[in-house]
Amino acid sequence: MSLNPARFASLMAAALAACFTGPAVATEPPYPSLSWTLREFQNYNRAFEAPREQLLNPLFLSRWSQQSLENQLEFIGRSADDPSWTLGYSPLLGELLEGLLADPDLMVSLPELLIGQATKTLGDPSHALSLSLNSEVTPLCAAHALPCTGDPFRYPSVDPFYESEAVVEPVVFYDQACARISGRVWRPRERALRQRPAVIIENGSVQAPETVYWWAAQALVRSGYVVMTFDPRGQGRSDFQAPSGGQGSNANPAVFWEGLVNAIDFFRSSPAQPYPHNAACAGAYPTEVTDSNPFHDGIDPDRLGLAGHSLGAIGVTVVQGLGATGADPWPGLLDQLNPVDAVVAWDGAIPPGGGTTAGVSGSIALLNPFVEATSQPELPRFGARVPLMSQSSEYGLAPVPFKEPPDPEARLGAFQGWRAAGVPAYEFTVSGSTHFEWSQLPLFPATSWCPVIMDGQCRGGWGAPVMEYYTVAWFDRWLKQPDEAGFHSADDRLLDDDRYANRFSFYYQSARDFTTRQGDQQECEDIEAGCEPERRRFLGLF
């Protein structure tokens, strides 16, 4: 006898609903049991809500297709306007072409140009050999098309946010190895009476351009922050490699901390204190670069936060801790001391000294050594220096169901490292979540993030509202001042467990340890369980 898969799923969901009605504490199923398996079936099913919703929504598919094409055409236009962004460009070729175009008498100018270029090449062979290797697919997501479009409803052509709420300026600057970095700076449209707090957002690696993190940029701008998004070297619309051949992305994970320090320097630059790497790299490409942050005058230099995803989450945890006691010194060129004041790490926080990266490996423990080897080859020495919020996934990069209960403390590595150092920390894991919750890539496995399209925008979802809510609340707690929106409510939002704790993982402990503005110590070992660690010791399993 065979059972229709859809019918089987329906029966399992119905059985699960019957088994688990009522308070979470009263319904913890024993393992092994049918009820445990049924609950896991329903939880795992959440990891594929987003692609199901998107495939079944013609409006989403139409908008996505249109925006993907617009991004593709924009990419082609950039290459046409500035050929140095294309695959075969090198400094040698660029200077030869520039010289020949400047002098129509080719027979006269060519020998002189060749002699000049030969002299340069003898002094620096990389002058002739280096190629940008940029193309439509290198870096991956260079066109910001197909899944790399991100949420297609967050673009200026359809989103009133850009006309009514924000001013956004594109920027290009050199990193320390003279790779061109493409990004944007964002600020609230309404001018403030005082300088605002700021947050820099760092991508994850490989298929994770800045576009897929615009949800966070918009939320922070709406909350009164100046924001910067950018593609690290080897990612999105930045250079695939440096002129010297220095790589980016996972081929050189150091760009996620070294490049982040460069981004901080650029973000904190001004006409009075220009970004130094632009001068050092002058002439590497004919591209016009941005001398300094165009929004420099609206930023409070004493209030800086960092948020990062995946390898970017490793980047922010490393960079915040440079200059701490026993750590490597702060390497930035514009600040003598580390200027970072708070961080949020999306599925990639690590404790000082390195270790397992939050939820990246999901239920596949065998992935941990591979993930660590490709993301933490030679970490700088860093400490737990500023308040950290770590947000983790359950099922990680390659969602596979759990066959048995995981270690409930497996996501607490960074949290415990911060707690041991006496620095405020907060860790939570959303049930049913994958590594792609924070990088909104259409059709990638993730919990719901566009269940309803209303007023031309995606509304609702499962994991996305939780991650946005706590990201903003954490920065408000540590970066806002008394006369700014969000200052007085930040503690209450972080402690309002009735709002979203029912979406926290029932496998992994979510925990917090920080002091409120009133000086009250808020320490909780298991938020989802109501701060009762005994709950997880049912049947003597833990």
ZAPA-168863 format. One record per residue (C-alpha): residue number from 1; residue in one letter; chain; x, y negated, z negated. Coordinates in steps of 0.5 Angstrom, whole numbers, always signed. Layout:
// residues N
nr:rest:kette:x:y:z
NUM:A:A:X:Y:Z
...
END
This chain:
// residues 542
nr:rest:kette:x:y:z
1:M:A:+0:+0:+0
2:S:A:+3:-7:+2
3:L:A:+1:-14:-1
4:N:A:+1:-20:+3
5:P:A:+6:-25:+0
6:A:A:+2:-31:-1
7:R:A:-3:-26:-4
8:F:A:+2:-24:-9
9:A:A:+5:-31:-10
10:S:A:-2:-33:-12
11:L:A:-3:-27:-17
12:M:A:+3:-28:-20
13:A:A:+2:-36:-21
14:A:A:-5:-34:-24
15:A:A:-2:-29:-29
16:L:A:+3:-34:-31
17:A:A:-2:-39:-32
18:A:A:-6:-35:-37
19:C:A:+0:-32:-40
20:F:A:+3:-39:-42
21:T:A:-3:-44:-44
22:G:A:-2:-49:-50
23:P:A:+4:-51:-53
24:A:A:+11:-49:-51
25:V:A:+14:-47:-58
26:A:A:+8:-42:-58
27:T:A:+9:-39:-51
28:E:A:+16:-37:-51
29:P:A:+16:-30:-47
30:P:A:+21:-25:-50
31:Y:A:+26:-22:-45
32:P:A:+26:-17:-42
33:S:A:+18:-17:-40
34:L:A:+13:-19:-35
35:S:A:+11:-25:-38
36:W:A:+19:-28:-38
37:T:A:+19:-26:-30
38:L:A:+13:-29:-28
39:R:A:+15:-35:-32
40:E:A:+22:-35:-28
41:F:A:+18:-34:-22
42:Q:A:+14:-40:-23
43:N:A:+20:-44:-25
44:Y:A:+24:-42:-19
45:N:A:+19:-44:-14
46:R:A:+19:-51:-16
47:A:A:+26:-51:-13
48:F:A:+23:-51:-6
49:E:A:+17:-56:-7
50:A:A:+21:-62:-3
51:P:A:+22:-58:+3
52:R:A:+15:-55:+3
53:E:A:+12:-62:+2
54:Q:A:+16:-65:+7
55:L:A:+14:-60:+13
56:L:A:+7:-60:+12
57:N:A:+6:-68:+12
58:P:A:+6:-70:+19
59:L:A:+7:-78:+16
60:F:A:+13:-76:+13
61:L:A:+16:-72:+19
62:S:A:+14:-78:+24
63:R:A:+17:-83:+19
64:W:A:+24:-79:+18
65:S:A:+24:-78:+26
66:Q:A:+24:-85:+27
67:Q:A:+29:-87:+22
68:S:A:+34:-82:+24
69:L:A:+34:-84:+31
70:E:A:+34:-92:+29
71:N:A:+40:-90:+25
72:Q:A:+43:-86:+31
73:L:A:+43:-92:+35
74:E:A:+46:-96:+30
75:F:A:+52:-92:+29
76:I:A:+53:-92:+37
77:G:A:+52:-100:+37
78:R:A:+58:-100:+31
79:S:A:+62:-96:+36
80:A:A:+61:-100:+42
81:D:A:+62:-107:+38
82:D:A:+68:-104:+35
83:P:A:+72:-98:+38
84:S:A:+77:-97:+33
85:W:A:+71:-93:+29
86:T:A:+72:-88:+34
87:L:A:+75:-81:+35
88:G:A:+81:-83:+39
89:Y:A:+83:-90:+36
90:S:A:+90:-91:+33
91:P:A:+94:-97:+31
92:L:A:+99:-96:+37
93:L:A:+93:-95:+42
94:G:A:+89:-101:+39
95:E:A:+95:-106:+40
96:L:A:+97:-103:+47
97:L:A:+90:-105:+49
98:E:A:+89:-111:+46
99:G:A:+96:-114:+49
100:L:A:+94:-111:+56
101:L:A:+87:-115:+55
102:A:A:+90:-121:+53
103:D:A:+95:-121:+59
104:P:A:+92:-119:+66
105:D:A:+99:-119:+69
106:L:A:+100:-111:+67
107:M:A:+106:-110:+71
108:V:A:+110:-116:+67
109:S:A:+107:-114:+60
110:L:A:+107:-107:+60
111:P:A:+114:-106:+59
112:E:A:+115:-111:+53
113:L:A:+109:-108:+50
114:L:A:+112:-101:+50
115:I:A:+118:-103:+47
116:G:A:+115:-107:+42
117:Q:A:+111:-101:+40
118:A:A:+117:-96:+40
119:T:A:+121:-100:+35
120:K:A:+115:-100:+31
121:T:A:+114:-93:+32
122:L:A:+121:-91:+30
123:G:A:+120:-95:+23
124:D:A:+114:-91:+22
125:P:A:+112:-85:+26
126:S:A:+105:-85:+23
127:H:A:+104:-92:+27
128:A:A:+103:-88:+33
129:L:A:+101:-81:+31
130:S:A:+95:-83:+26
131:L:A:+88:-83:+29
132:S:A:+82:-84:+25
133:L:A:+78:-78:+27
134:N:A:+72:-81:+26
135:S:A:+66:-79:+30
136:E:A:+58:-77:+30
137:V:A:+60:-71:+26
138:T:A:+66:-73:+22
139:P:A:+65:-75:+17
140:L:A:+59:-71:+16
141:C:A:+53:-76:+16
142:A:A:+57:-81:+19
143:A:A:+51:-83:+23
144:H:A:+46:-83:+17
145:A:A:+41:-79:+21
146:L:A:+38:-72:+21
147:P:A:+38:-70:+13
148:C:A:+43:-76:+12
149:T:A:+37:-81:+13
150:G:A:+35:-80:+6
151:D:A:+28:-82:+4
152:P:A:+26:-85:+11
153:F:A:+21:-90:+7
154:R:A:+27:-94:+4
155:Y:A:+29:-98:+10
156:P:A:+28:-105:+11
157:S:A:+24:-104:+17
158:V:A:+18:-101:+13
159:D:A:+20:-102:+6
160:P:A:+18:-109:+3
161:F:A:+23:-109:-2
162:Y:A:+28:-112:+2
163:E:A:+24:-118:+3
164:S:A:+21:-119:-3
165:E:A:+25:-116:-9
166:A:A:+32:-116:-6
167:V:A:+38:-119:-2
168:V:A:+43:-113:+1
169:E:A:+49:-115:+4
170:P:A:+53:-110:+8
171:V:A:+61:-110:+6
172:V:A:+67:-106:+9
173:F:A:+74:-106:+5
174:Y:A:+80:-102:+5
175:D:A:+82:-97:+0
176:Q:A:+89:-96:-3
177:A:A:+91:-92:+3
178:C:A:+88:-97:+8
179:A:A:+82:-93:+10
180:R:A:+76:-97:+11
181:I:A:+70:-96:+6
182:S:A:+63:-98:+8
183:G:A:+58:-100:+3
184:R:A:+53:-105:+1
185:V:A:+52:-110:-5
186:W:A:+45:-111:-8
187:R:A:+42:-116:-12
188:P:A:+35:-118:-15
189:R:A:+32:-124:-10
190:E:A:+30:-128:-16
191:R:A:+36:-132:-18
192:A:A:+37:-131:-26
193:L:A:+39:-136:-31
194:R:A:+45:-132:-33
195:Q:A:+50:-127:-30
196:R:A:+47:-120:-29
197:P:A:+49:-113:-31
198:A:A:+52:-109:-26
199:V:A:+52:-102:-24
200:I:A:+57:-98:-18
201:I:A:+54:-92:-15
202:E:A:+58:-86:-13
203:N:A:+56:-81:-8
204:G:A:+57:-74:-8
205:S:A:+62:-70:-3
206:V:A:+60:-67:+4
207:Q:A:+53:-68:+6
208:A:A:+52:-74:+1
209:P:A:+52:-81:+4
210:E:A:+50:-88:+1
211:T:A:+43:-88:+4
212:V:A:+41:-82:+0
213:Y:A:+42:-86:-7
214:W:A:+38:-92:-5
215:W:A:+33:-89:-10
216:A:A:+37:-91:-16
217:A:A:+40:-98:-12
218:Q:A:+33:-100:-12
219:A:A:+31:-98:-19
220:L:A:+37:-102:-22
221:V:A:+35:-108:-18
222:R:A:+28:-108:-20
223:S:A:+31:-107:-27
224:G:A:+35:-114:-26
225:Y:A:+42:-111:-24
226:V:A:+47:-112:-19
227:V:A:+49:-106:-15
228:M:A:+54:-103:-10
229:T:A:+53:-97:-6
230:F:A:+59:-94:-2
231:D:A:+61:-88:+2
232:P:A:+68:-86:-1
233:R:A:+73:-84:+4
234:G:A:+71:-78:+8
235:Q:A:+64:-79:+7
236:G:A:+58:-82:+11
237:R:A:+60:-89:+15
238:S:A:+67:-90:+12
239:D:A:+73:-87:+15
240:F:A:+74:-80:+16
241:Q:A:+82:-80:+14
242:A:A:+87:-86:+12
243:P:A:+92:-88:+18
244:S:A:+97:-84:+15
245:G:A:+93:-78:+15
246:G:A:+91:-78:+8
247:Q:A:+84:-74:+7
248:G:A:+78:-75:+3
249:S:A:+72:-72:+1
250:N:A:+73:-65:-2
251:A:A:+80:-64:+2
252:N:A:+82:-69:-3
253:P:A:+78:-70:-9
254:A:A:+82:-76:-12
255:V:A:+79:-81:-7
256:F:A:+73:-80:-12
257:W:A:+77:-83:-18
258:E:A:+82:-87:-14
259:G:A:+77:-89:-9
260:L:A:+72:-91:-15
261:V:A:+78:-96:-18
262:N:A:+79:-99:-11
263:A:A:+71:-100:-11
264:I:A:+71:-103:-18
265:D:A:+77:-108:-16
266:F:A:+73:-110:-10
267:F:A:+66:-111:-13
268:R:A:+70:-115:-19
269:S:A:+73:-119:-13
270:S:A:+72:-127:-12
271:P:A:+74:-132:-7
272:A:A:+79:-134:-13
273:Q:A:+81:-127:-14
274:P:A:+81:-124:-7
275:Y:A:+81:-116:-6
276:P:A:+88:-114:-6
277:H:A:+88:-108:-1
278:N:A:+85:-112:+4
279:A:A:+91:-116:+5
280:A:A:+96:-110:+4
281:C:A:+92:-106:+9
282:A:A:+92:-112:+14
283:G:A:+93:-110:+21
284:A:A:+91:-103:+20
285:Y:A:+85:-104:+24
286:P:A:+82:-110:+28
287:T:A:+75:-109:+24
288:E:A:+73:-115:+20
289:V:A:+73:-114:+13
290:T:A:+70:-117:+7
291:D:A:+75:-121:+3
292:S:A:+71:-121:-4
293:N:A:+64:-119:-7
294:P:A:+59:-124:-4
295:F:A:+55:-123:-10
296:H:A:+61:-124:-15
297:D:A:+58:-131:-18
298:G:A:+52:-127:-21
299:I:A:+56:-121:-24
300:D:A:+57:-121:-32
301:P:A:+64:-119:-32
302:D:A:+63:-116:-39
303:R:A:+57:-111:-37
304:L:A:+59:-106:-32
305:G:A:+56:-99:-31
306:L:A:+58:-93:-27
307:A:A:+53:-88:-24
308:G:A:+55:-82:-20
309:H:A:+53:-75:-17
310:S:A:+57:-68:-16
311:L:A:+64:-70:-15
312:G:A:+62:-77:-16
313:A:A:+60:-75:-23
314:I:A:+66:-73:-24
315:G:A:+69:-79:-21
316:V:A:+65:-83:-26
317:T:A:+67:-79:-32
318:V:A:+74:-79:-30
319:V:A:+74:-87:-29
320:Q:A:+71:-89:-35
321:G:A:+76:-86:-39
322:L:A:+82:-88:-36
323:G:A:+86:-93:-41
324:A:A:+83:-89:-47
325:T:A:+88:-87:-53
326:G:A:+92:-81:-50
327:A:A:+90:-82:-43
328:D:A:+93:-85:-37
329:P:A:+93:-93:-36
330:W:A:+88:-97:-32
331:P:A:+90:-97:-25
332:G:A:+86:-103:-23
333:L:A:+89:-109:-20
334:L:A:+84:-114:-22
335:D:A:+83:-112:-29
336:Q:A:+88:-111:-35
337:L:A:+84:-106:-38
338:N:A:+78:-101:-36
339:P:A:+72:-106:-35
340:V:A:+67:-100:-35
341:D:A:+62:-100:-41
342:A:A:+57:-94:-40
343:V:A:+56:-88:-35
344:V:A:+51:-84:-32
345:A:A:+53:-77:-29
346:W:A:+48:-74:-24
347:D:A:+50:-66:-24
348:G:A:+58:-66:-25
349:A:A:+60:-69:-32
350:I:A:+66:-66:-35
351:P:A:+69:-66:-42
352:P:A:+76:-69:-42
353:G:A:+81:-64:-40
354:G:A:+76:-62:-35
355:G:A:+72:-56:-35
356:T:A:+65:-53:-32
357:T:A:+61:-58:-28
358:A:A:+54:-59:-31
359:G:A:+49:-55:-27
360:V:A:+53:-55:-20
361:S:A:+54:-47:-20
362:G:A:+47:-46:-22
363:S:A:+45:-39:-24
364:I:A:+51:-36:-21
365:A:A:+57:-36:-26
366:L:A:+62:-33:-21
367:L:A:+62:-40:-17
368:N:A:+65:-44:-23
369:P:A:+72:-42:-21
370:F:A:+71:-44:-14
371:V:A:+67:-51:-16
372:E:A:+73:-53:-21
373:A:A:+78:-51:-16
374:T:A:+75:-55:-11
375:S:A:+73:-61:-15
376:Q:A:+79:-62:-20
377:P:A:+85:-60:-17
378:E:A:+90:-65:-21
379:L:A:+85:-69:-26
380:P:A:+88:-75:-29
381:R:A:+88:-75:-37
382:F:A:+82:-79:-39
383:G:A:+78:-79:-45
384:A:A:+71:-80:-48
385:R:A:+71:-88:-48
386:V:A:+64:-91:-47
387:P:A:+57:-88:-47
388:L:A:+55:-82:-43
389:M:A:+49:-80:-40
390:S:A:+49:-73:-37
391:Q:A:+44:-70:-32
392:S:A:+44:-63:-30
393:S:A:+41:-58:-25
394:E:A:+38:-51:-27
395:Y:A:+39:-48:-20
396:G:A:+45:-52:-18
397:L:A:+48:-52:-10
398:A:A:+46:-45:-8
399:P:A:+39:-44:-12
400:V:A:+38:-36:-14
401:P:A:+33:-34:-19
402:F:A:+36:-32:-26
403:K:A:+36:-25:-28
404:E:A:+37:-26:-35
405:P:A:+36:-32:-40
406:P:A:+43:-36:-39
407:D:A:+47:-39:-45
408:P:A:+43:-45:-47
409:E:A:+49:-49:-49
410:A:A:+52:-48:-42
411:R:A:+50:-55:-40
412:L:A:+53:-58:-46
413:G:A:+60:-59:-45
414:A:A:+61:-66:-43
415:F:A:+56:-68:-49
416:Q:A:+60:-64:-54
417:G:A:+66:-67:-52
418:W:A:+63:-74:-52
419:R:A:+60:-72:-59
420:A:A:+67:-70:-62
421:A:A:+70:-76:-60
422:G:A:+64:-80:-64
423:V:A:+62:-83:-57
424:P:A:+54:-84:-56
425:A:A:+52:-78:-51
426:Y:A:+45:-76:-48
427:E:A:+45:-69:-44
428:F:A:+38:-66:-41
429:T:A:+37:-61:-35
430:V:A:+30:-62:-31
431:S:A:+26:-55:-30
432:G:A:+26:-52:-23
433:S:A:+32:-57:-21
434:T:A:+37:-56:-16
435:H:A:+44:-60:-15
436:F:A:+40:-64:-9
437:E:A:+35:-67:-14
438:W:A:+39:-74:-14
439:S:A:+41:-74:-7
440:Q:A:+35:-74:-3
441:L:A:+36:-70:+3
442:P:A:+30:-68:+7
443:L:A:+29:-61:+7
444:F:A:+34:-59:+2
445:P:A:+32:-55:-4
446:A:A:+29:-59:-9
447:T:A:+23:-61:-14
448:S:A:+18:-65:-11
449:W:A:+20:-72:-9
450:C:A:+15:-74:-4
451:P:A:+8:-71:-6
452:V:A:+4:-77:-4
453:I:A:+5:-83:+1
454:M:A:+2:-89:-1
455:D:A:+3:-96:+1
456:G:A:+8:-94:+6
457:Q:A:+12:-91:+0
458:C:A:+14:-84:-3
459:R:A:+10:-83:-10
460:G:A:+10:-79:-15
461:G:A:+14:-72:-16
462:W:A:+17:-68:-21
463:G:A:+25:-69:-22
464:A:A:+26:-75:-19
465:P:A:+21:-80:-24
466:V:A:+25:-77:-30
467:M:A:+32:-78:-27
468:E:A:+30:-85:-25
469:Y:A:+27:-87:-32
470:Y:A:+33:-84:-36
471:T:A:+38:-87:-31
472:V:A:+35:-94:-32
473:A:A:+34:-93:-40
474:W:A:+41:-91:-41
475:F:A:+44:-97:-38
476:D:A:+39:-102:-41
477:R:A:+41:-99:-48
478:W:A:+48:-101:-47
479:L:A:+48:-106:-42
480:K:A:+42:-111:-43
481:Q:A:+42:-117:-47
482:P:A:+37:-119:-52
483:D:A:+33:-124:-47
484:E:A:+33:-119:-41
485:A:A:+28:-115:-39
486:G:A:+29:-108:-42
487:F:A:+33:-109:-48
488:H:A:+28:-109:-53
489:S:A:+25:-102:-50
490:A:A:+31:-98:-48
491:D:A:+31:-94:-55
492:D:A:+24:-93:-55
493:R:A:+24:-90:-48
494:L:A:+30:-86:-49
495:L:A:+26:-83:-55
496:D:A:+19:-82:-52
497:D:A:+20:-75:-51
498:D:A:+12:-74:-50
499:R:A:+13:-78:-43
500:Y:A:+18:-73:-40
501:A:A:+21:-67:-45
502:N:A:+16:-62:-42
503:R:A:+20:-63:-36
504:F:A:+26:-61:-39
505:S:A:+29:-54:-38
506:F:A:+27:-49:-43
507:Y:A:+33:-45:-41
508:Y:A:+38:-50:-43
509:Q:A:+38:-55:-49
510:S:A:+38:-62:-48
511:A:A:+41:-66:-53
512:R:A:+42:-73:-55
513:D:A:+47:-77:-60
514:F:A:+47:-84:-61
515:T:A:+45:-90:-65
516:T:A:+39:-95:-64
517:R:A:+40:-102:-64
518:Q:A:+37:-102:-71
519:G:A:+43:-97:-73
520:D:A:+39:-91:-74
521:Q:A:+42:-85:-72
522:Q:A:+39:-81:-67
523:E:A:+41:-74:-66
524:C:A:+37:-68:-63
525:E:A:+40:-61:-61
526:D:A:+34:-59:-57
527:I:A:+29:-64:-54
528:E:A:+25:-60:-51
529:A:A:+24:-55:-57
530:G:A:+22:-61:-61
531:C:A:+29:-62:-64
532:E:A:+28:-55:-67
533:P:A:+34:-50:-66
534:E:A:+31:-44:-69
535:R:A:+26:-44:-63
536:R:A:+31:-41:-59
537:R:A:+33:-35:-63
538:F:A:+26:-32:-62
539:L:A:+27:-24:-63
540:G:A:+34:-25:-65
541:L:A:+37:-26:-58
542:F:A:+41:-33:-59
END
